[in-house]
Amino acid sequence: MKKILGRILVVIPAIALQVLWYVLLIWGLDKISQGHLGDILTLIFTILAVIFVTTLVAKREESSYKLLWVLVIVGFPVLGAILYFFLGHKSTGRRLQKKISASARLLIPEQGALIGENAEQIKKEDLRLGQTLDYISSSTGFPVLKNGTSKYYPLGDDMFVDMCEDLKKAEKFIYVEYFIIENGKFWNTLVDIMAERAAAGVEVKVMYDDLGSIATYSAKDILALSKKGITCIPFNPFFLIKTQLNNRDHRKIMVIDGKVAYSGGVNLADEYINAVEKFGHWKDIGFRLTGNAVKSYTFMFTEFWNAFIKDDEQKIILRADDFVEEPESVDNGYILPYYDSPMRKDDTSNVLFAEILSQATDYVWFYTPYLMLGDALFDAFIRAAQRGVDVRIIMPGIPDKKMVFRLSRSYYEDLLKAGVKIYEYTPGFVHAKAFMCDDKVCGIGTVNLDYRSLFLHFECNSVFYRADIMKDLKKDYEETLGKCRQVKLEDISHNIIHKFIDNILRVFAPLL
């Protein structure tokens, strides 16, 4: 709370100045227009409202997202047009994307030659899946690679131990990028190790999401890290009212020496390793990679770091000897690491999940903490279950956000009627994000089944094909089912008032 209050004291004057500038601008324009500015603006934004609505209807975009904006614009033409102009479309994050794209152009060409090569091999075994992975690879710019070693962690507690051991061995660089960082046993232990390695000459760089960590990390903490030889920057800082404020960095990445990479759902705070209890037992998952895929995660971090670091001397210059190539004798299937961007034309993970559900013949199982599905993905779940695929979803038993949990449950009835099996983890909160399908393909990363992850945030994910991590993920899922309560149709409330409230929440789901 102290950190939030501190940020408010810093942000309010900046926002006040910004608002004052707008007020003065409007006052000046009103004088020029001899008091008719209100009428002129009303006319302009009414015309814009009509243009926006017709554009929205024609757009190839989630229908539920379009419906929300149509209702807002039609109900409040002037205010709705203003809100949509600043917040409602992908081009509002143009400045953010411009920085990232400029940085990406220096990196992506190095991997371009690999795109398509391994996807073609997968097509020989499974044409349909190979086509999907080829598309994901081409649209994101990240290649399908031969998988090195991939270790699965059924809990953040287990991953914490290995992270510490790998950090102690760092010789060249440590790159850390997380949505939430909070002082405590987890983060402070990592900082102590990283400070020791920094003193030994290792380059240590940390990036965190400014809004995600607004209550847990601050400029004071950044200064403390710098005194220990660790460079730290926030992603998309919240100081002014900006159109890209909604686009957050929800990725979780740790790369050490180009040899090892960690990712998954685990943030760097104590509840993620069950060192403190907030919502019962915290069930989260992650993985450790070696081999060629580490390069992709290094590129992901470098792309964002170079885009937002202001000091040119702190920019990362990658070299060939920064990576350790996995020997060709290693045969552990394939991996496609990629990241989602809200600025891309297609919403990558949303497309991937719908594709996997459409191809499944035996089963598709998901871990997710939140369930707010767009129409296309919602329909994909229903269609898969209706044609006899064993579709399962594990959700939290104890929610971290009650309104979001209620909204998630509003999707249960239609899914259950179609044959989707839903389970709630009774010991506590599930923060894991993963899918597995037909014993051949799985994905683990940071992507929740909600609007923010699927359409608004930057996320990262890894898809594994014929890799040994699949067995460990499935085993963990089956063991977790034993700690869950299966939701039945008779558990669903049919209270008219509850239904009405849920319907309203569903309309506004894209904003939650």
Secondary structure, 3 states (H helix, E strand, C coil): CHHHHHHHHHHHHHHHHHHHHHHHHHHHHHHHCCCCHHHHHHHHHHHHHHHHHHHHHHCCCCHHHHHHHHHHHHHCHHHHHHHHHHHCCHHHHHHHHHHHHHHHCCCCHHHHCCCCHHHHHHHHHCHHHHHHHHHHHHHHCCCCEECCCEEEECCHHHHHHHHHHHHHCCCCEEEEEECCECCCHHHHHHHHHHHHHHHCCCEEEEEEECCCCCCCCCHHHHHHHHCCCCEEEEECCCCCCCHHHHCCECCCEEEECCCEEEEECCCECHHHHCCCCCCEEEECCEEEEECCHHHHHHHHHHHHHHHHCCCHHHCCCCCHHHCCCCCCCCCCCEEEEEEECCCCCCCHHHHHHHHHHHHCCCEEEEECCCECCCHHHHHHHHHHHHCCCEEEEEEECCCCCHHHHHHHHCCHHHHHHHCCEEEEECCEEECCCEEEECCCEEEEECCCECHHHHHHCEEEEEEEECCCHHHHHHHHHHHHHCCEEEECHHHCCCCHHHHHHHHHHHHCHHHC
